[in-house]
Amino acid sequence: MRSSSKFIWAIGLGSVLLSGAAMAKPFSYNYVEGGIADVEDDDNNDADYMFAGGSLALDPQQQILLRASASNLDYDNNVELDAISILSLIHI
């Protein structure tokens, strides 16, 4: 009796996992991301780091993508570093 109960639980769990994968949305290159971090270097200088970025599929059939991001690293002693990147991808 005990082994059949484990078998039924295994079938039920497998069904749940498979049904979740079947109902998943198709893959998309469109996303937005961001974050913030507190950075400390070896000399105990404190800094704050912030970034934001994302991607947009301009033509999903041809796989033409536009990706951009911006980040900022700001040290306490007024040293500030900025980075901006824009990238266009065409998958052939």
FENRA-V686051 format. One record per residue. RES is the residue in one small letter. SS is DSSP state (A for helix, B for strand, O for the rest). PSI is psi as a letter, one per 20 degrees, with the letter a starting at -180 (NA if undefined). OMEGA is omega in radians with two decimals (999 if undefined). Layout:
# FENRA-V686051
res=RES ss=SS psi=PSI omega=OMEGA
res=RES ss=SS psi=PSI omega=OMEGA
This chain:
# FENRA-V686051
res=m ss=O psi=g omega=-3.09
res=r ss=A psi=h omega=-3.12
res=s ss=A psi=h omega=3.11
res=s ss=A psi=h omega=3.09
res=s ss=A psi=g omega=3.09
res=k ss=A psi=h omega=3.14
res=f ss=A psi=g omega=3.14
res=i ss=A psi=g omega=3.09
res=w ss=A psi=g omega=3.13
res=a ss=A psi=g omega=3.11
res=i ss=A psi=g omega=3.13
res=g ss=A psi=g omega=3.12
res=l ss=A psi=g omega=3.09
res=g ss=A psi=h omega=3.11
res=s ss=A psi=g omega=3.13
res=v ss=A psi=g omega=-3.13
res=l ss=A psi=g omega=-3.14
res=l ss=A psi=h omega=3.14
res=s ss=A psi=h omega=3.08
res=g ss=A psi=g omega=3.12
res=a ss=A psi=h omega=-3.13
res=a ss=A psi=h omega=-3.12
res=m ss=O psi=j omega=-3.13
res=a ss=O psi=q omega=3.12
res=k ss=O psi=q omega=3.07
res=p ss=O psi=q omega=-3.11
res=f ss=O psi=q omega=3.14
res=s ss=O psi=q omega=3.07
res=y ss=O psi=i omega=-3.14
res=n ss=O psi=p omega=3.09
res=y ss=B psi=r omega=3.05
res=v ss=B psi=p omega=3.11
res=e ss=B psi=q omega=3.12
res=g ss=B psi=r omega=3.13
res=g ss=B psi=r omega=3.12
res=i ss=B psi=q omega=-3.13
res=a ss=B psi=q omega=3.03
res=d ss=B psi=o omega=-3.03
res=v ss=B psi=p omega=3.08
res=e ss=B psi=p omega=-3.11
res=d ss=O psi=a omega=-3.07
res=d ss=O psi=h omega=3.13
res=d ss=O psi=j omega=-3.13
res=n ss=O psi=k omega=2.98
res=n ss=O psi=p omega=-3.09
res=d ss=B psi=q omega=3.12
res=a ss=B psi=q omega=3.05
res=d ss=B psi=p omega=-3.13
res=y ss=B psi=p omega=3.09
res=m ss=B psi=q omega=3.08
res=f ss=B psi=q omega=3.05
res=a ss=B psi=q omega=3.14
res=g ss=B psi=r omega=3.11
res=g ss=B psi=r omega=-3.13
res=s ss=B psi=q omega=3.14
res=l ss=B psi=p omega=3.09
res=a ss=B psi=o omega=-3.13
res=l ss=B psi=h omega=3.10
res=d ss=B psi=n omega=-3.07
res=p ss=O psi=h omega=-3.13
res=q ss=O psi=h omega=3.13
res=q ss=O psi=i omega=-3.12
res=q ss=O psi=l omega=3.03
res=i ss=B psi=o omega=-3.03
res=l ss=B psi=q omega=3.03
res=l ss=B psi=p omega=-3.14
res=r ss=B psi=p omega=3.14
res=a ss=B psi=q omega=3.07
res=s ss=B psi=q omega=3.09
res=a ss=B psi=q omega=3.13
res=s ss=B psi=q omega=-3.09
res=n ss=B psi=p omega=3.05
res=l ss=B psi=o omega=-3.03
res=d ss=B psi=o omega=3.08
res=y ss=B psi=q omega=3.13
res=d ss=O psi=h omega=-3.07
res=n ss=O psi=k omega=3.02
res=n ss=O psi=k omega=2.99
res=v ss=O psi=p omega=-3.08
res=e ss=B psi=p omega=3.13
res=l ss=B psi=p omega=3.12
res=d ss=B psi=q omega=3.07
res=a ss=B psi=p omega=3.09
res=i ss=B psi=p omega=3.10
res=s ss=B psi=p omega=3.05
res=i ss=B psi=p omega=-3.06
res=l ss=B psi=p omega=3.06
res=s ss=B psi=p omega=-3.10
res=l ss=B psi=p omega=3.04
res=i ss=B psi=o omega=-3.12
res=h ss=O psi=p omega=-3.12
res=i ss=O psi=NA omega=999
